[in-house]
Amino acid sequence: MSGANYLDGDTLAQCREAIRQGSRIIDLAARLGCNPSHLARMLGMPVIQPVPAAADQDFDLFEGAERLGAQL
């Protein structure tokens, strides 16, 4: 991890206020020189992870229901 490992309380308060006013955490992290997920942790916010790409398989809802019904 590069950039800020520590931010003082005043800077964190300013970040919280900027987020309340509509700033994006990714923009704030870029200005502070840190990772957005690290900044979110420092602010006590939930860290959002990217959703992994779905497999190339087609999902059939009814096929899954039939398999579950067979197990009952």
N, C-alpha and C positions, 0 to 999 in steps of 0.2 A: 504494500500500500504506500503510495506516495502522497505528499502533501501534508495537510494539517492533521496531526494525531490528537491535538488538544485545542479546544476553543474555549476562551473565557466565557463566563456567564453572560456578560453584556453582549457579546457577539451571538451567542445562542439565542438570547432574548430578541435581538434584532432579526435573526433568521426566522424565529417563530412569527414575529410581527409581519415580516415580508411574505411568509406563506399565507398568513391570514388575509393579506391584501391581494393575494392572487399570484405571487411569484412561484415559479416551479422550483422544486428542490434540486433538479438537475442543473438549473441555471445558477442557483446559489452555490452549489458544490463546485461548479466550474470557477466562480469568482474567488472562492476560498481555497481552491487548489486541492480538493479532496474528492473522494469517491462519493457519489450520491447515497449509496446504501450505508456508508460509514456516517455520513452527516445525519441520515434518518435515525440511525441508532443513537447518536449523540443527542438528538432532539427528543428521543423517546417515542419516535413514530414507528409504525410497523414498516418492516422492510419488504418491499414487493419484489418477488423473484419473477423472472420471465417464465411464461408458460412454455413447456417443451413442445416442439412440433409434433403434431399427431402423426401416427403411422400412415402409410399410404393405403391402408385397408379401408374398405367401406364399412361403416357401422350399420348393422341391421337391428333395430330395436326389437322387432318381433322374434328374431332368432334368439336373442338373449332372453326374452321372456319365456320362450319355449324351453330353453335349457334350464332355466330356473324352475319352471313348472314341472319338468321331469324329475328334478331333485326333490321336490316336495312329495 
